[in-house]
Amino acid sequence: MIKDFHYLRPNTVGEALGLISQYKDDCKIICGGQSLLILMRQGLVATDYLVDIKRVQGLNYINFDTNEGLKMGAATTHRAIEKSALIKDKFKVLADMENNLASIQVRNWGTIGGNLAHADAAGDPAPVLMTLGASVKVGSADDTRIISLDQFYVGLFETALKEDEIVLEVQVPVPASRSAAVYEKFNLLQSDQGIIAVAASMTLNGDSTCKEARIALGNAAPTTMRARKAEQTLVGGKLDDDLLEAAGVAASEEADPISDIHASEDYRRHLVKVLTMRMVKKAWEQAAISA
């Protein structure tokens, strides 16, 4: 049973940040509630004040600029990202990822900002956005700042957000030339979270050697994480089976998975290796034929 609380629904960003500052000692933010309401119903989370930013003006948009890249308001729904013609054209991996995120009902109501702030290591958007070099713009009543998604997750269901801050915007830079990004998760049902998920982006030199690699692992540690040692094995190399094997092994060794009812630690490490090899190869091949 959910404990009684005061429900606050601001109309503007300024009003929302003011309320959060006023009640920061005992308030929670809701921007869809796909995860928070479950935790409240289970008695794992209780609050005196619930600040609903779902309908705040100025937090629901998808914009793209050739200099500044992609910007998505925190209240933008997963479904809007999935169906956006702009996203499909410029960041197809995001649209593909959203198409396999939970159910249509969840995607119709859940938001990108809420998903990232919830900090579930099994969430789909974070690995993809990490490989795309994304950042989040966060704000309080006093200030705003930009946090790289690489630095946003600090522990199990923990982020770098201060108690009076919220996610305002997701920012993704313009992709480099001769680059591509891909994502895949291993699950038993399409609408489930991934037992393991891997996103990879590759940027190639003119001779098709690796210029830059970014690999992000989902549900392979307490937080979404970069497989930096695996990335380093790829830089300067040419695509071949030995290099893929080395990257896969490095990623599986970097991972810090657990054993649970879904899979053992050893099986998860195996999945990390296999999916890393698969995603690197796929991203490399797509980058080689990109403009």
Secondary structure, DSSP 8 states (H G I E B T S, - for coil): -----EEE--SSHHHHHHHHHHTGGGEEEESS-TTHHHHHHTTS---SEEEE-TT-TTS--EEEETTTEEEEETT-BHHHHHH-HHHHHH-HHHHHHHHTSS-HHHHHH-BHHHHHHHT-TT-SHHHHHHHTT-EEEEE-SS-EEEEEHHHHEEETTEES--TT-EEEEEEE----TTEEEEEEEE-SSTTS--SEEEEEEEEE-TTS-EEEEEEEEESSSSS-EE-HHHHHHHTT----HHHHHHHHHHHHHH------SS--HHHHHHHHHHHHHHHHHHHHHHHHH--
